[in-house]
Amino acid sequence: MMTRVLLSDSASESSLPERPSPSSTSLSAIITTFRASTSGFVPYLDDLEKRGVLSITYPQNLLTTFKDELNKLPPLAYAGFDPSSDSLHVGNLIIVLNLLRAHFYGIRPILLIGGATAAIGDPSGRLSERNTLEYDVIHTNRACLFKQLQEVTSRIIPQDKFDIFDNYDWYKNLSCLDFLRRCKSMTMSSMLSLGAIRDRLDSQDSISFTEFSYQTLQAMDWLNLAYKYDCRFQVGGSDQLGHLHTGSTYIKKMLEGAFAAGICLPLLTDADGNKIGKSTQGGVTWLGQNKTSNFRFYQFFMQMHETEAVPLFTKLSLRPLHEVKAVIEENKADPGKKALQRQLAEEITKIVRGKKTFENTIKISQILFYNKFDEFTALPREELLGVFNRPVLLEREKAKDLTFGKLADITKEEGTKMAHQMSAGAFKVNGVKVTNPDQKINVDNILLGDHKDLTLIGLGKRQFNLVQWI
C-alpha cells in the first residue's frame, strides 16, 4: 500500500485538495458488510467503556449528551503515531488495537505516522524539551513504523479496509508564511489553556516556540483528514485531551460548524502504576523483532501476574467481550494453569509477530519449560535464531578473560540480581547449573551441541537468552 498524500506538494497559498463528492467514495461498500445493529460509534464506544479503556471523551458525556451527533459522524477514526523510535512498544498497543477494533463496528481506521510532528516534539506529559531528532533518523523511523503498522494491521483487517498516511508528506513543501496563515483561526488564549503548555510555562525551563507550535500541526492533521475524508473522530492517549480540544475547535471554525469528537485511552500500567511494557519486566518490550526477541516478547505476556493479565486481556483482546469474560472465569477456577496468560500471549504474538513466529516460539518455549535440552540442541540453527532473534553477541577472542559471573551479568534481564541467582542454582548454561561466578569460561566447552557458535543461558525456569560467539 502506498502512502496517500492529502495536502498538495505546492508551497503556494493553494489550500486543501479538491474534496471528493460523497458518490466517489468507496466507504459505502465497507459499511454494508456490517449489520446495522452493531455498526457505528455508539456501540463501538460502548464496547470500549465496558472494557475499561474509555478514559476521557471529548466533548464530555459523549455517549449521552452527544449521542445524536455521534450517530451522524462519518464512519472513520484515526490515531497518530510519532516516529520517535524505529518501533512502537507494548504500551502503544492500547491505541493501535482499540483503533483497529473500530473496524468491527463498520468504522474505517486511519493510522497517521507523524513524520513532521516528530521533528517538532509533543510537549504533552513532559516537564522538559524533547531531544531534537535528526531528519535522517526520523526518515528511517518513518519507514520502520509504516512497515510495522502495515504488517500488524494487515493481520487483522484486509488491506483495502484501512489507510496509513504520513503527515511529513503534507508539510514538507509548506512555506512558513502559508503555515502562519493557516494558524489564523487558532487563538492564543485557547493554545495557552492547554494543560501541557501551562505546566511547562510554570516550570523553570519553560517551553520553546517549537514545541508550543506542536498543537497547531496536530490540529491541521485532523483538519486535513476531516476535509478530505470527513474523518472527524480521533483516538488518542491519556495526555491528548488538550489536542482533541484544539483540533475539534479548529475543525468547527474551518468547516462551518462541523462536529468533531475524540477519546483518550488510559496508559497500560501494573498494580504499582508502572507503565506496562516500558518500565516493567526488564525495560522496554518492543513490537519490533530487531529490538525484542520473539521468545522474550511471548514470555512477556506469559509471565504476567494475574492482576495485570486480566485487565490487559480485557483491554487488548479483539475477541467479543463475552468471550473475554468466559476466559477470565475459566482462569479463576485454576489460575495456576495460566490459561488466560497463554491466550493473551498467543493472540498478541500472532497479531504483532505473525502466526508462524508464534508457532515456532511456543514450540521452543515448551521444550525449555520441560527441560528437554536434547530436543532444543537438535533444533535447526535457523529456527533457534528465528525465535532468539536478538542473541547476545560476544567476541570469542575476548572470552579468555570472561567468568561465568560476568557472562551472567551480560545476559541477565534488567534489574535481576545475579549473585543471588547463581548461589541459588538458578543460572544455567546449556541446561547445566553454574554456581561459581569466578569460574573461567572455556568457550569450546559450552557450545550448544553441533551449533559451534551458540550457547544457551538460563535464569530460572522461564528466562532464557542465546549467546552467539563471533
C-alpha positions as CSV (number, residue, x, y, z in Angstrom):
1,M,0.0,0.0,0.0
2,M,1.3,3.4,-0.9
3,T,1.0,6.4,1.4
4,R,-1.6,8.7,0.0
5,V,-0.9,12.5,0.2
6,L,-3.6,14.8,1.4
7,L,-2.0,18.2,1.1
8,S,-0.8,19.5,-2.2
9,D,3.0,19.5,-2.6
10,S,2.8,23.0,-3.8
11,A,4.2,25.6,-1.5
12,S,1.8,28.3,-2.7
13,E,-1.3,29.6,-0.9
14,S,-3.4,27.0,-2.6
15,S,-5.4,25.4,0.1
16,L,-6.5,21.8,0.6
17,P,-7.0,19.5,-2.3
18,E,-10.3,19.1,-4.0
19,R,-12.8,17.4,-1.7
20,P,-14.3,14.2,-3.2
21,S,-18.1,14.1,-3.6
22,P,-20.0,11.5,-1.4
23,S,-20.7,9.5,-4.5
24,S,-17.0,9.0,-5.3
25,T,-16.1,7.3,-2.0
26,S,-15.9,3.6,-1.6
27,L,-16.9,3.6,2.1
28,S,-20.4,2.5,1.5
29,A,-19.1,-0.8,0.2
30,I,-17.4,-1.3,3.6
31,I,-20.4,-0.4,5.7
32,T,-22.8,-2.8,4.0
33,T,-20.7,-5.7,5.2
34,F,-21.7,-5.0,8.8
35,R,-25.0,-5.4,10.4
36,A,-26.7,-2.1,11.2
37,S,-27.4,-3.2,14.8
38,T,-23.6,-3.5,15.5
39,S,-22.1,-0.7,13.5
40,G,-21.4,2.9,14.4
41,F,-19.6,4.9,17.0
42,V,-22.2,4.4,19.8
43,P,-21.8,0.6,20.0
44,Y,-18.0,0.9,19.5
45,L,-17.6,3.4,22.4
46,D,-20.0,1.3,24.5
47,D,-17.7,-1.7,24.0
48,L,-14.6,0.4,24.9
49,E,-16.4,1.6,28.0
50,K,-17.2,-1.9,29.1
51,R,-13.6,-3.0,28.6
52,G,-12.4,-0.1,30.8
53,V,-10.5,1.8,28.1
54,L,-12.7,4.8,27.7
55,S,-10.8,7.1,30.0
56,I,-11.9,10.5,28.8
57,T,-14.2,11.7,26.0
58,Y,-14.2,15.0,24.2
59,P,-16.7,16.6,24.5
60,Q,-17.6,15.3,27.9
61,N,-20.6,13.0,28.2
62,L,-20.1,12.0,24.6
63,L,-22.2,8.8,24.8
64,T,-25.1,10.6,26.4
65,T,-25.3,14.3,25.6
66,F,-23.9,14.0,22.0
67,K,-25.4,10.6,21.0
68,D,-27.2,12.1,18.0
69,E,-24.1,13.8,16.8
70,L,-22.2,10.5,17.2
71,N,-24.7,8.7,15.1
72,K,-24.3,11.2,12.3
73,L,-20.5,11.1,12.2
74,P,-18.9,9.6,9.1
75,P,-17.6,6.1,9.9
76,L,-13.9,6.9,10.1
77,A,-11.5,7.2,13.0
78,Y,-7.8,8.0,13.2
79,A,-4.9,7.9,15.7
80,G,-1.4,9.3,15.3
81,F,2.0,7.8,16.0
82,D,5.1,9.9,16.0
83,P,8.2,8.0,14.9
84,S,10.4,9.0,17.8
85,S,11.8,5.4,17.6
86,D,12.1,2.8,14.9
87,S,9.5,0.7,16.7
88,L,6.4,1.0,18.8
89,H,6.3,-0.7,22.2
90,V,3.7,-2.8,24.0
91,G,2.3,0.3,25.7
92,N,1.3,1.6,22.2
93,L,-1.0,-1.4,21.6
94,I,-3.8,0.1,23.6
95,I,-4.1,2.8,20.9
96,V,-3.3,0.5,17.9
97,L,-5.6,-2.4,18.8
98,N,-8.5,-0.3,20.0
99,L,-8.4,1.9,16.9
100,L,-8.5,-1.3,14.8
101,R,-11.4,-2.6,16.9
102,A,-13.4,0.2,15.2
103,H,-13.3,-1.9,12.0
104,F,-15.6,-4.4,13.6
105,Y,-18.2,-1.7,14.1
106,G,-18.1,-0.5,10.5
107,I,-15.6,2.3,11.1
108,R,-12.6,2.7,8.8
109,P,-9.3,3.1,10.8
110,I,-6.7,5.6,9.7
111,L,-3.2,5.3,11.1
112,L,-1.3,8.5,10.8
113,I,2.5,8.5,11.1
114,G,3.8,11.8,12.4
115,G,6.9,12.2,10.2
116,A,6.5,16.0,10.5
117,T,5.4,16.3,14.1
118,A,8.2,14.0,15.3
119,A,10.6,16.8,14.1
120,I,8.8,19.2,16.5
121,G,8.1,17.1,19.6
122,D,4.9,16.7,21.6
123,P,5.2,18.6,24.9
124,S,2.3,16.5,26.4
125,G,3.2,14.6,29.6
126,R,6.7,16.1,29.8
127,L,8.4,18.6,32.0
128,S,11.3,19.3,29.7
129,E,12.1,19.7,26.0
130,R,12.5,16.5,23.9
131,N,15.8,15.9,22.2
132,T,15.7,17.0,18.6
133,L,15.9,14.1,16.2
134,E,18.0,14.4,13.0
135,Y,16.0,14.2,9.8
136,D,17.8,11.1,8.6
137,V,16.8,9.4,11.9
138,I,13.2,10.5,11.5
139,H,13.0,9.3,7.9
140,T,14.4,5.9,8.9
141,N,11.9,5.7,11.8
142,R,9.0,6.7,9.5
143,A,9.8,3.8,7.1
144,C,10.1,1.3,10.0
145,L,6.8,2.4,11.6
146,F,5.0,2.3,8.3
147,K,6.1,-1.3,7.7
148,Q,5.3,-2.3,11.3
149,L,1.8,-0.7,11.3
150,Q,1.0,-2.2,7.9
151,E,2.1,-5.7,9.0
152,V,0.2,-5.6,12.3
153,T,-3.0,-4.1,10.8
154,S,-3.0,-6.4,7.8
155,R,-3.1,-9.4,10.1
156,I,-6.4,-8.1,11.5
157,I,-8.0,-6.2,8.6
158,P,-7.9,-6.6,4.8
159,Q,-5.6,-4.1,3.3
160,D,-8.3,-2.3,1.4
161,K,-10.2,-1.6,4.7
162,F,-7.7,0.8,6.3
163,D,-5.3,3.7,5.4
164,I,-1.9,4.7,6.6
165,F,-0.7,8.2,6.0
166,D,2.4,10.2,6.9
167,N,2.0,13.9,7.7
168,Y,5.5,14.6,6.6
169,D,4.1,14.4,3.0
170,W,1.6,17.2,3.9
171,Y,4.1,19.7,5.3
172,K,7.4,19.1,3.6
173,N,6.7,21.9,1.0
174,L,4.5,24.1,3.1
175,S,6.1,27.6,3.4
176,C,6.4,29.4,6.7
177,L,4.0,32.1,5.5
178,D,1.4,29.6,4.4
179,F,1.7,27.8,7.8
180,L,1.2,31.0,9.7
181,R,-1.8,32.0,7.6
182,R,-3.4,28.6,8.4
183,C,-3.0,29.3,12.1
184,K,-5.2,32.4,11.7
185,S,-8.2,30.7,13.2
186,M,-6.2,29.5,16.3
187,T,-6.4,31.8,19.3
188,M,-3.6,32.3,21.8
189,S,-6.0,32.1,24.7
190,S,-7.0,28.6,23.6
191,M,-3.5,27.5,22.9
192,L,-2.2,28.7,26.3
193,S,-5.0,26.9,28.1
194,L,-3.6,23.5,27.1
195,G,-2.6,21.7,30.3
196,A,0.8,20.7,29.0
197,I,1.6,24.2,27.9
198,R,0.5,25.7,31.3
199,D,2.6,23.2,33.2
200,R,5.7,24.0,31.1
201,L,5.2,27.7,31.3
202,D,5.2,27.4,35.1
203,S,8.4,25.3,35.1
204,Q,11.9,26.6,35.3
205,D,12.8,25.6,31.7
206,S,9.5,26.9,30.2
207,I,8.8,25.8,26.7
208,S,10.2,26.5,23.2
209,F,8.1,28.0,20.5
210,T,8.9,24.8,18.5
211,E,7.1,22.5,21.0
212,F,4.5,25.2,21.7
213,S,3.5,25.0,18.0
214,Y,3.1,21.2,18.1
215,Q,-0.6,21.6,18.7
216,T,-1.1,23.7,15.5
217,L,0.3,20.8,13.4
218,Q,-1.8,18.2,15.1
219,A,-4.9,20.4,14.7
220,M,-4.0,20.7,10.9
221,D,-3.6,17.0,10.7
222,W,-7.1,16.4,11.9
223,L,-8.5,19.2,9.6
224,N,-6.7,17.6,6.6
225,L,-8.4,14.2,7.4
226,A,-11.7,15.9,8.0
227,Y,-11.6,17.9,4.8
228,K,-10.5,15.1,2.5
229,Y,-12.2,12.1,4.1
230,D,-14.7,13.5,6.6
231,C,-12.8,11.8,9.4
232,R,-13.9,13.7,12.4
233,F,-13.1,11.2,15.2
234,Q,-9.8,10.8,16.9
235,V,-8.4,8.2,19.2
236,G,-5.6,9.4,21.5
237,G,-3.6,8.6,24.6
238,S,-4.3,9.7,28.1
239,D,-2.5,13.0,27.7
240,Q,-4.2,14.1,24.4
241,L,-7.3,15.9,25.8
242,G,-5.9,19.3,25.0
243,H,-5.1,18.4,21.5
244,L,-8.6,17.0,21.0
245,H,-10.0,20.3,22.1
246,T,-7.7,22.4,19.9
247,G,-8.3,20.2,16.8
248,S,-12.1,19.9,17.2
249,T,-12.3,23.7,17.7
250,Y,-10.2,24.3,14.6
251,I,-12.4,21.9,12.5
252,K,-15.6,23.7,13.8
253,K,-14.2,27.0,12.7
254,M,-12.9,25.9,9.3
255,L,-15.7,23.5,8.3
256,E,-18.8,25.6,9.0
257,G,-19.5,24.3,12.5
258,A,-18.8,20.6,11.8
259,F,-18.9,18.4,14.9
260,A,-15.7,16.5,15.7
261,A,-15.1,14.3,18.7
262,G,-12.5,12.0,20.2
263,I,-11.5,9.8,23.1
264,C,-8.4,9.4,25.4
265,L,-7.4,5.9,26.3
266,P,-5.5,5.2,29.5
267,L,-1.9,4.1,30.0
268,L,-1.3,0.4,30.4
269,T,0.1,0.1,34.0
270,D,0.8,-2.5,36.5
271,A,-0.5,-2.6,40.1
272,D,2.2,-0.2,41.2
273,G,1.5,2.3,38.4
274,N,4.5,1.5,36.3
275,K,3.9,1.6,32.5
276,I,3.5,-1.9,31.2
277,G,6.0,-2.8,28.5
278,K,8.1,0.3,29.2
279,S,9.1,0.4,32.9
280,T,8.4,-3.2,33.9
281,Q,9.9,-6.7,33.4
282,G,13.4,-5.7,32.4
283,G,12.8,-2.5,30.4
284,V,11.0,-1.7,27.2
285,T,9.2,-4.5,25.4
286,W,9.2,-3.5,21.7
287,L,6.9,-4.6,18.9
288,G,9.9,-4.8,16.5
289,Q,11.8,-8.1,16.3
290,N,15.0,-6.1,15.9
291,K,14.7,-4.8,19.4
292,T,12.9,-7.5,21.4
293,S,13.3,-11.2,20.6
294,N,10.3,-13.3,19.7
295,F,10.9,-15.5,22.8
296,R,11.0,-12.6,25.2
297,F,8.0,-11.0,23.6
298,Y,5.9,-14.1,24.0
299,Q,7.2,-14.6,27.6
300,F,6.4,-11.0,28.5
301,F,2.7,-11.9,28.4
302,M,3.0,-15.5,29.6
303,Q,4.8,-14.4,32.9
304,M,2.4,-11.7,33.8
305,H,0.8,-11.8,37.2
306,E,-3.0,-12.4,37.0
307,T,-3.7,-9.0,38.4
308,E,-2.0,-7.4,35.4
309,A,-3.0,-10.0,32.8
310,V,-6.8,-9.9,33.4
311,P,-7.2,-6.1,32.7
312,L,-4.7,-6.3,29.8
313,F,-6.5,-9.2,28.2
314,T,-9.8,-7.2,28.5
315,K,-8.4,-4.1,27.0
316,L,-6.3,-5.5,24.2
317,S,-8.1,-8.7,23.0
318,L,-10.0,-8.3,19.8
319,R,-12.4,-11.1,20.8
320,P,-16.0,-10.2,21.6
321,L,-16.4,-9.2,25.2
322,H,-18.5,-12.2,26.2
323,E,-15.6,-14.5,25.0
324,V,-13.1,-12.4,27.0
325,K,-15.3,-12.8,30.2
326,A,-15.6,-16.6,29.6
327,V,-11.8,-16.9,29.5
328,I,-11.5,-14.8,32.7
329,E,-14.0,-17.1,34.5
330,E,-12.2,-20.2,33.3
331,N,-8.9,-18.8,34.6
332,K,-10.5,-18.2,38.1
333,A,-11.1,-21.9,38.5
334,D,-7.3,-22.6,38.3
335,P,-5.1,-19.6,38.0
336,G,-2.0,-21.7,38.2
337,K,-2.6,-23.1,34.7
338,K,-2.2,-19.6,33.3
339,A,-4.9,-20.2,30.8
340,L,-5.6,-16.5,30.5
341,Q,-1.9,-15.5,30.1
342,R,-1.5,-18.3,27.5
343,Q,-4.4,-17.0,25.4
344,L,-3.3,-13.4,25.8
345,A,0.3,-14.3,24.7
346,E,-1.0,-16.2,21.8
347,E,-3.3,-13.6,20.5
348,I,-0.9,-10.7,20.8
349,T,2.1,-12.6,19.4
350,K,0.1,-13.7,16.4
351,I,-1.0,-10.1,15.8
352,V,2.4,-8.5,16.3
353,R,4.8,-11.1,15.1
354,G,2.7,-13.4,12.9
355,K,1.3,-17.0,13.2
356,K,4.5,-18.8,12.0
357,T,6.6,-16.9,14.6
358,F,4.1,-17.8,17.3
359,E,4.2,-21.5,16.4
360,N,8.0,-21.6,16.5
361,T,8.1,-19.7,19.7
362,I,5.6,-21.8,21.6
363,K,7.4,-25.0,20.4
364,I,10.7,-23.8,21.8
365,S,9.1,-22.4,25.0
366,Q,7.6,-25.8,25.8
367,I,10.9,-27.6,25.1
368,L,12.7,-25.3,27.5
369,F,10.0,-25.3,30.2
370,Y,10.1,-29.1,30.3
371,N,13.9,-29.2,30.3
372,K,14.1,-31.1,27.0
373,F,17.6,-29.8,26.1
374,D,18.4,-32.6,23.8
375,E,15.4,-31.6,21.7
376,F,16.5,-28.0,21.9
377,T,20.0,-28.8,20.8
378,A,18.7,-30.8,17.8
379,L,16.6,-27.8,16.5
380,P,17.8,-26.3,13.2
381,R,20.0,-23.3,13.6
382,E,17.7,-21.0,11.6
383,E,14.8,-22.0,13.9
384,L,16.8,-21.1,17.0
385,L,17.9,-17.8,15.6
386,G,14.3,-17.1,14.4
387,V,13.0,-17.3,18.0
388,F,16.0,-15.8,19.8
389,N,16.4,-13.3,17.0
390,R,18.4,-10.9,19.2
391,P,21.2,-13.1,20.5
392,V,23.9,-11.6,22.7
393,L,26.9,-11.2,20.5
394,L,30.3,-11.9,22.2
395,E,33.8,-12.0,20.8
396,R,35.3,-15.4,21.1
397,E,38.8,-13.9,21.3
398,K,37.9,-11.9,24.4
399,A,36.3,-14.9,26.2
400,K,39.6,-16.0,27.8
401,D,39.1,-13.2,30.4
402,L,35.5,-14.0,30.9
403,T,34.0,-15.6,34.0
404,F,30.6,-17.1,34.4
405,G,29.7,-14.3,36.7
406,K,30.5,-11.7,34.0
407,L,28.6,-13.8,31.5
408,A,25.6,-13.9,33.8
409,D,25.7,-10.1,34.1
410,I,25.9,-9.6,30.4
411,T,23.0,-11.8,29.6
412,K,20.7,-11.0,32.6
413,E,17.4,-9.1,32.4
414,E,17.4,-5.6,33.7
415,G,17.0,-5.5,37.5
416,T,18.0,-9.1,38.0
417,K,20.4,-9.8,41.0
418,M,22.8,-12.3,39.6
419,A,24.8,-13.1,42.7
420,H,21.7,-14.4,44.4
421,Q,20.5,-16.2,41.3
422,M,23.8,-18.1,40.9
423,S,24.1,-19.1,44.5
424,A,20.6,-20.5,44.4
425,G,21.4,-22.6,41.4
426,A,19.1,-20.7,39.0
427,F,21.9,-19.8,36.5
428,K,22.3,-22.5,33.8
429,V,24.5,-22.8,30.8
430,N,23.0,-25.3,28.2
431,G,20.8,-26.6,31.0
432,V,23.7,-27.2,33.4
433,K,23.8,-25.3,36.7
434,V,26.7,-23.0,37.4
435,T,27.1,-21.7,40.9
436,N,30.7,-20.3,41.0
437,P,30.7,-16.8,39.5
438,D,34.5,-16.7,39.4
439,Q,34.9,-19.8,37.3
440,K,36.7,-19.0,34.0
441,I,34.9,-19.8,30.7
442,N,36.2,-22.1,28.0
443,V,34.0,-21.4,25.0
444,D,34.7,-24.8,23.4
445,N,33.2,-26.5,26.5
446,I,29.9,-24.5,26.5
447,L,28.9,-24.7,22.8
448,L,25.4,-25.9,22.1
449,G,25.7,-29.4,20.5
450,D,26.6,-29.1,16.8
451,H,25.9,-25.3,16.9
452,K,29.5,-24.2,17.1
453,D,28.9,-20.6,17.8
454,L,25.8,-20.7,20.1
455,T,25.3,-21.1,23.9
456,L,22.0,-21.1,25.8
457,I,21.8,-19.2,29.0
458,G,19.0,-19.8,31.5
459,L,17.9,-17.8,34.5
460,G,15.4,-19.8,36.5
461,K,12.7,-21.7,34.6
462,R,11.4,-19.0,32.3
463,Q,14.2,-16.6,31.4
464,F,16.4,-17.7,28.5
465,N,18.9,-16.0,26.3
466,L,21.1,-17.1,23.4
467,V,24.7,-16.1,23.1
468,Q,26.3,-16.1,19.7
469,W,30.1,-16.2,19.6
470,I,31.7,-14.2,16.9
